[in-house]
Amino acid sequence: MANGQCFLCRRSVLTALDGYTSARASFCDDVTLARYAAQQGARVGFWDGANLIKVRMYEGALETWREWGRSLDLKNAATPQQTWGDIWLLSAVQALPWLMLPTLLWAWKNRQTWPLALAVGVDLGLGLIRVGMQAAIVSAYDFTQAGRQGWAFWLSPLADPLATLRIILSALRTPTRWRGRQYTEVKD
């Protein structure tokens, strides 16, 4: 795991890695470089920098949708098998529970069989875990400028199916634009 918004690396390690050479063709250069450093034996970790730096993601939903997929699927830092395995897992635990819940609840209400009860229980359990993750990460967010929209943070798990769709779309194609810049694919 790595995050390019705040990426700290010792100069000696970066020199030993030949700078960003290993990540020059990657749209998710932060993760690619961190994984390469770990493969070369460097100690790599993820440290919560919420008390060190504040960053803003994007200005709104449309900009988020357009720009977010640049590195979200991590295809440049993972094998195709890893990418598709991640998509399968993400779909199963983050998108499908929200999409299936209304159908499962309706089916359970109209025909209470133990397989349906089990499916509803698993689905609700995954939903509760996701909401629990919200509680775990809330301290990393700065709500001082959120105003009256701060409550929307707690509804964000409902956007998980759309986020999963965005990740799948990102995995299917290599981006050529990001934040107004045009890129060409770099061949190794």
Protein Blocks (a to p, Z undefined) as FASTA:
>chain_A
ZZfkbccddfklmmmnopamlmmmpcblmlmmmmmmmmnopacddddfklmpccdfbfbl
klmmmmmmmmmnommmccfklmmmmmmmmmmmmmmmmmmmmmmmmmmmmoccfklmmmmm
mmmmmmmmmmmmmmmmmmmpcfklnmmmlmmmmmmmmmmmmmmmmmmmmmmpccfbeehi
acddddZZ
